[in-house]
Amino acid sequence: MPFHITPSLGPTISINDGLVGDLGYWDSGRAVPSPQLGSVVNGSDGHVYIFAKASAAIASGAVTILTEPAMTMATGAGAWTAPTVTGGVPINQYAWFMKTTI
């Protein structure tokens, strides 16, 4: 799994293979996770990653569409890929989504 090369607060793109879950690992109990939705970082693998929330259940490794300004993801013919995790990304969970092309 790649790691951040862009300085950033909050859960790294390598935490749980990109699936952050309910909230970040240190800010559970907060209404808004850290980093903010829509935060973009560069990974050691050359890809760009965005922190977003699943608006529906998303299969592991599925191609997704970003909805702005809500910064939510859903399965569809978009430019992002969901993290490859067992069970995929559940609805209303936060994850790092990878830009499909470099």
matplotlib code that plots the C-alpha trace (Angstrom):
import matplotlib.pyplot as plt

x = [0.0, 1.4, 2.0, 1.5, 4.3, 2.2, 2.2, -1.3, -3.1, -5.4, -5.4, -2.9, -3.8, -2.3, -4.5, -6.6, -5.7, -7.4, -10.7, -10.7, -14.1, -16.6, -14.1, -10.4, -8.4, -7.8, -10.9, -13.7, -16.5, -16.1, -18.9, -16.5, -13.5, -9.9, -8.7, -11.6, -13.6, -12.0, -8.5, -6.1, -2.7, 0.0, 1.0, 4.3, 2.9, 2.5, -1.3, -3.4, -5.8, -8.9, -10.6, -14.3, -17.5, -19.4, -22.9, -23.8, -22.0, -19.1, -17.5, -13.8, -11.7, -14.8, -14.6, -16.4, -17.8, -17.1, -20.0, -19.0, -19.3, -20.5, -17.3, -19.2, -18.5, -20.7, -20.1, -20.2, -18.1, -15.9, -12.3, -11.6, -11.1, -12.3, -9.8, -9.3, -10.6, -12.5, -16.2, -15.7, -16.5, -19.8, -22.3, -21.5, -17.9, -14.8, -12.0, -9.1, -10.1, -7.4, -7.3, -7.5, -5.1, -1.8]
y = [0.0, 3.4, 6.2, 10.0, 12.1, 15.2, 16.4, 15.9, 15.6, 12.7, 9.1, 8.1, 6.5, 3.3, 2.9, -0.2, -0.2, 3.2, 2.5, 5.0, 3.9, 5.9, 8.7, 9.1, 7.0, 9.8, 12.0, 9.6, 11.4, 14.5, 15.5, 16.2, 14.0, 15.2, 15.8, 17.6, 15.9, 16.7, 16.8, 15.7, 14.1, 12.5, 8.9, 7.2, 5.2, 8.3, 8.4, 11.2, 10.3, 12.2, 11.8, 11.3, 9.7, 6.8, 7.8, 4.2, 0.8, 0.6, -2.7, -3.3, -1.7, -0.4, 2.7, 5.6, 9.0, 12.0, 14.4, 17.9, 19.9, 17.2, 15.1, 11.9, 8.8, 6.3, 3.4, 4.6, 5.5, 8.1, 8.9, 7.4, 3.9, 2.7, 1.1, -2.6, -3.9, -6.9, -6.0, -2.8, 0.6, 0.6, 3.4, 6.6, 5.5, 7.6, 6.4, 7.5, 7.1, 6.8, 8.8, 6.0, 7.4, 9.1]
z = [0.0, -0.8, 1.7, 1.7, 0.2, 0.8, 4.4, 5.9, 9.2, 9.9, 8.8, 6.2, 2.8, 4.1, 7.2, 6.7, 3.0, 2.5, 4.4, 7.2, 8.5, 10.6, 11.4, 11.5, 14.0, 16.6, 16.1, 16.7, 18.4, 16.2, 13.9, 11.0, 10.4, 10.0, 7.3, 5.6, 2.9, -0.4, 0.9, -1.9, -1.3, -3.5, -2.8, -3.1, -6.0, -8.2, -7.8, -6.4, -3.5, -2.3, 1.1, 0.5, 2.0, 0.4, -0.4, -1.1, -0.5, -2.9, -3.9, -3.3, -6.1, -7.9, -10.2, -8.6, -9.3, -7.1, -6.3, -5.5, -3.3, -0.9, -1.6, -1.8, -3.9, -5.6, -8.0, -11.6, -14.6, -12.9, -12.5, -9.0, -7.7, -4.3, -1.9, -2.3, 1.1, 2.2, 2.0, 0.1, 1.5, 3.5, 3.1, 5.0, 5.7, 4.9, 2.7, 0.5, -3.2, -5.8, -9.1, -11.6, -14.0, -13.2]

ax = plt.figure().add_subplot(projection="3d")
ax.plot(x, y, z, "-o")
ax.set_aspect("equal")
plt.show()
